[in-house]
């Protein structure tokens, strides 16, 4: 830029000098000197103006370069920050994906354990039901065996002592319940063996802890009615013994 400005000034001086030579006579040294001085002053002024413009342009260029460098540095810093944030976010995403995969694995394991527990519970329930059914069947068989044995004992007792006998009632009782037996027919449960003699008699029960006699055989009920209150927690049997009055 400085070289270009100098060249422009030099051309201007030479042009002015040439113009002076063509206009001024050769025999006017004073006028020529004055004209040259004027042209030199103008040239110097132009040089100074061009130098000032050049300095201003250089300052603007320096300022623009500085601003550009600042912008580049700021952009580089922003890119660096964004790159760091992106890397952190990618790391967080990978961590989240790993946690999700672990949670899914735990969920599958929990579902498998739950299914195994449900299957085991169902197996235990089925086995328990079968065991309960077997126990109920065994109990019923034993109850039947006991009833048979009691019937045999009653038969032997009746043959040995025709003046005494018994009545056996059976039924399911939860808590307490009153049972009324009339003409050999109970209002609840079943008479499994024996009967009242329909004659003057006295009655008693061997299980006074769970059985309380309420209505006794008498002439007003033709000696054919008895009632009692029994307590229990399942299938129970009540034995009522009778002896003919003398």
C-alpha positions in Angstrom: 0.0 0.0 0.0 2.8 2.4 0.9 4.6 1.7 -2.5 1.4 2.3 -4.4 0.8 5.6 -2.6 4.4 6.8 -3.3 4.0 5.9 -6.9 0.8 7.9 -7.1 2.5 11.0 -5.5 5.5 10.8 -7.8 3.2 10.6 -10.9 1.3 13.6 -9.7 4.5 15.6 -9.1 5.9 14.7 -12.5 2.5 15.5 -14.2 2.4 18.9 -12.5 5.9 19.6 -13.5 5.2 18.7 -17.0 2.1 20.8 -17.1 4.1 23.7 -15.7 6.7 23.4 -18.4 4.1 23.5 -21.1 2.3 26.5 -19.7 5.1 28.6 -18.3 7.7 30.2 -20.5 11.3 29.0 -20.2 12.5 32.5 -19.2 10.3 32.7 -16.0 12.4 31.0 -13.3 10.6 32.7 -10.4 7.2 31.7 -11.5 8.4 28.2 -12.2 9.9 27.9 -8.8 6.7 29.1 -7.2 4.7 26.7 -9.2 7.0 23.8 -8.3 6.9 24.8 -4.7 3.1 24.8 -4.9 3.0 21.5 -6.6 5.5 20.1 -4.0 3.3 21.3 -1.2 0.3 19.8 -2.8 2.1 16.6 -3.3 3.3 16.6 0.3 -0.3 17.2 1.4 -1.5 14.4 -0.8 1.3 12.2 0.6 0.3 13.1 4.2 -3.4 12.5 3.3 -2.6 9.1 1.7 -0.4 8.3 4.7 -3.2 9.2 7.1 -5.6 7.1 5.1 -3.1 4.3 5.0 -2.6 4.5 8.8 -6.4 4.5 9.3 -6.8 1.6 6.9 -4.0 -0.3 8.7 -5.7 0.4 12.1 -9.0 -0.8 10.8 -7.3 -3.8 9.3 -5.6 -4.5 12.7 -8.8 -3.9 14.5 -10.7 -6.2 12.1 -8.0 -8.8 12.5 -8.2 -8.5 16.3 -12.0 -8.8 16.2 -11.8 -11.7 13.8 -9.2 -13.4 16.1 -11.5 -12.8 19.1 -14.5 -14.2 17.2 -12.4 -17.2 16.1 -11.2 -17.8 19.7 -14.8 -17.4 21.0 -16.1 -19.8 18.3 -13.3 -22.3 19.2 -14.1 -22.1 22.9 -17.8 -22.6 22.1 -17.0 -25.6 19.9 -14.8 -26.9 22.7 -17.6 -26.4 25.3 -20.2 -28.0 23.0 -17.8 -30.9 22.3 -17.4 -31.4 26.1 -21.1 -31.3 26.7 -21.7 -33.7 23.8 -19.2 -36.1 25.2 -20.7 -35.8 28.7 -24.2 -36.4 27.3 -23.0 -39.4 25.3 -21.4 -40.8 28.5 -24.6 -40.2 30.4 -26.7 -41.8 27.7 -24.4 -44.9 27.7 -24.7 -45.0 31.5 -28.5 -44.8 31.3 -28.6 -47.5 28.6 -26.5 -49.7 30.8 -28.8 -49.1 33.8 -31.8 -49.8 31.6 -30.3 -53.1 30.4 -29.5 -54.0 34.0 -33.1 -53.2 35.1 -34.5 -55.2 32.2 -32.3 -58.2 33.2 -33.4 -57.8 36.9 -37.1 -57.7 35.7 -36.7 -60.9 33.7 -35.1 -62.6 36.7 -37.8 -61.4 39.0 -40.5 -62.5 36.6 -38.8 -65.9 36.4 -38.6 -66.2 40.2 -42.2 -65.1 40.5 -43.4 -67.7 38.0 -41.3 -70.4 39.8 -42.9 -69.3 43.2 -46.4 -69.4 41.7 -45.8 -72.8 40.2 -44.4 -74.0 43.6 -47.3 -72.5 45.5 -49.8 -74.2 43.1 -47.9 -77.5 43.5 -48.0 -77.2 47.3 -51.7 -76.2 47.2 -52.5 -79.2 45.1 -50.5 -81.5 47.3 -52.1 -80.0 50.4 -55.6 -80.5 49.0 -54.8 -84.0 48.1 -53.4 -84.6 51.6 -56.5 -83.0 53.2 -58.8 -85.2 51.1 -56.8 -88.2 52.1 -57.0 -87.3 55.8 -60.7 -86.7 55.5 -61.1 -90.1 53.8 -59.0 -91.7 56.6 -61.0 -90.0 59.3 -64.3 -91.0 57.7 -63.0 -94.6 57.5 -62.0 -94.5 61.1 -65.3 -92.9 62.1 -67.1 -95.7 60.3 -64.9 -98.3 62.0 -65.6 -96.7 65.4 -69.3 -96.7 64.7 -69.2 -100.3 63.7 -67.3 -101.2 66.8 -69.7 -99.3 69.0 -72.6 -101.0 67.4 -71.0 -104.3 68.1 -70.4 -103.3 71.7 -74.0 -102.1 72.0 -75.3 -105.3 70.6 -73.2 -107.4 73.0 -74.3 -105.1 75.9 -78.0 -105.4 74.9 -77.8 -109.2 74.8 -76.0 -109.3 78.2 -78.3 -106.7 79.8 -81.6 -106.2 78.0 -82.6 -103.6 80.6 -80.0 -101.1 79.3 -78.9 -99.7 75.9 -77.8 -96.6 74.1 -78.4 -94.2 71.2 -75.5 -92.8 69.1 -75.9 -89.5 67.2 -73.4 -88.1 64.7 -73.1 -84.7 62.9 -70.8 -81.8 62.1 -70.8 -79.1 64.9 -68.9 -75.9 64.9 -69.2 -74.3 68.3 -72.4 -75.2 70.2 -75.6 -76.7 68.8 -78.8 -78.1 70.3 -80.0 -81.4 68.9 -83.6 -82.7 69.4 -84.3 -86.4 68.7 -87.9 -87.5 68.6 -89.2 -90.9 67.6 -85.6 -91.8 66.6 -85.4 -88.9 64.1 -83.0 -86.0 64.9 -83.7 -82.4 63.7 -80.0 -82.3 62.6 -77.4 -84.9 61.9 -78.0 -88.7 62.0 -78.7 -91.4 64.5 -76.1 -93.9 63.5 -77.1 -96.7 65.9 -79.4 -97.5 68.8 -82.7 -96.0 69.9 -84.7 -95.1 73.1 -86.7 -98.0 74.6 -90.0 -96.1 74.5 -90.4 -97.2 78.1 -89.7 -95.6 81.5 -86.0 -95.1 81.7 -83.2 -92.8 82.8 -80.6 -91.4 80.4 -77.0 -90.2 80.8 -74.0 -89.3 78.7 -70.3 -90.3 79.2 -69.1 -87.0 77.6 -70.4 -84.5 80.1 -67.6 -82.0 79.1 -69.1 -81.5 75.7 -72.7 -82.7 76.0 -75.4 -81.3 78.2 -78.8 -83.1 78.3 -81.8 -80.8 78.0 -85.1 -82.7 77.4 -85.3 -86.2 79.0 -87.6 -89.1 78.1 -90.9 -88.9 80.0 -94.5 -90.0 80.0 -95.6 -86.8 78.3 -93.3 -87.6 75.2 -94.0 -91.4 75.4 -90.4 -91.9 76.6 -89.3 -91.4 73.1 -87.7 -87.9 73.0 -84.4 -86.6 74.2 -82.5 -83.3 73.4 -79.0 -82.2 74.3 -76.5 -79.4 73.6 -73.2 -80.4 72.1 -70.0 -78.4 71.4 -67.3 -79.3 68.9 -65.2 -78.3 66.0 -66.1 -80.7 63.2 -67.7 -84.1 63.0 -68.7 -85.3 66.5 -70.6 -88.3 67.9 -72.8 -88.2 71.1 -73.6 -91.3 73.0 -76.8 -91.4 75.1 -77.0 -94.3 77.5 -80.4 -95.5 78.9 -81.4 -97.8 81.7 -85.0 -99.1 82.2 -86.6 -97.9 85.3 -87.4 -100.6 87.9 
